[in-house]
Amino acid sequence: MAKINKNGKIQVGIVLILSLLLMFVSPYVMGRTIESPAELENIKFGFPFSYVEQSQVDVVTKFPAEVVMKNPITYPSSVSVIGLSLDFLFWFLAMAVVYGGLKRVILRIMKK
């Protein structure tokens, strides 16, 4: 059975925190292009997997428009558990690869 030392737990913790941060920030940063007022009823947010659906029918804008997620308390929103899980898995694996790659590069630079 493999043992995870204290340093390995810290690394997993760092990757976990980065993944959660990117997952929760993505709907606010990654916008969606909508072509008509009818699309304001159910706008899906999240990157790369959409996990939040929000209604922004009272937003007045010219079309086509780029919209981002707004305050979920003010605008009716729903969350897809499957989309949320897939989004977290994506970000966790991506951050693990990036963290591992950066760690190797830094260690090589420090050895020189």
N, C-alpha and C positions, 0 to 999 in steps of 0.2 A: 504494500500500500504506500502510495506517495505521501510524503510529509511536506506541508507548507510551512516554511519558516516565517519568522516575524517580518522579514523584509518582503516576502511574497505576499503576505496579508496586506501590507502597506501599499504595495503595487496594485493589488486588486481593488483596494479602497480608492486609490487615486483614479483608476480607470472607471470605477463605478460612479464616483462623484462627477467626473467629466461627462460620462454618458448621460446621467440624469439631467445635468445642466443643459447639454445640447438638445436633449429630447424635449425639455420643457420650454426652451427658448425658440426652437425652430418654428412653431406656429406664429409667433409674433414677428419673426424676421422674414420668413419665406412667404411672400405674397402669392395670391392667385389672381389671374386675369379673368374678369367676367365680362361677358358680351352684352348682357341685357338685364333689366330690372328683375326679371323672373329668377335669375340665378342668385339673387341676394337672399332668397328664402333659405337655401341650404348650401352654405359654402363650407368646403372641407379643407382643413388645415393640418399641417404636420409634414415633416420631411424626414425620410423619403416616403414613409407610409402615413397616409392621412388618418388621424385618430380623433380629431375634434371636428364637430359639425356645428356651425353657428349661423343664426339668422340675423341679417343686417338690413332688414327691409326698410328701416327708417333712414338709412344713409342715402343722401341725395348726392349724385355724382354724374358725370358725363361718361358715356360708354363708348368703347371698351374702357375698363378701369382696373387698376391694380389695387387689390384690397388685402389687408393683413388682419389677423385676428384682433379683436377688440376685447375690452373687459368682459369676462364671462358672467359677471354679476349683472351688468347692464344689458347685455345682449344674450338671448336664450342660446344655450350651448348644450351639447351632449358629447360624451366621450365613448369611443369604441374600445373595449378592453382588448380585443384581438389586435386592432391597429396600434394601440399603445404598447402592447407586448412586442409586436414585430418591430416597431420603431426603437424601443429600448434595446432589443437584441442587435439590431443593425448598429446603433451607436456604440454599444458595448464592444462588439467585435471590431468595429473600425478603430475605436480608441485603444484597444488592446494591441492591434497591429501598429498603430502610430507610436504608442508608448514604447513598445518593444523595439521598433526601429530606431527611435530617437535614443533610447538607452544604449543600443549597440554602437551607434555613431559617436555618442559622447564618450563611451568607454574606449573606443579606438583612438579618439583625439587625445584623451588623457594619458594613454600608454605611450604616445609619441614624445 
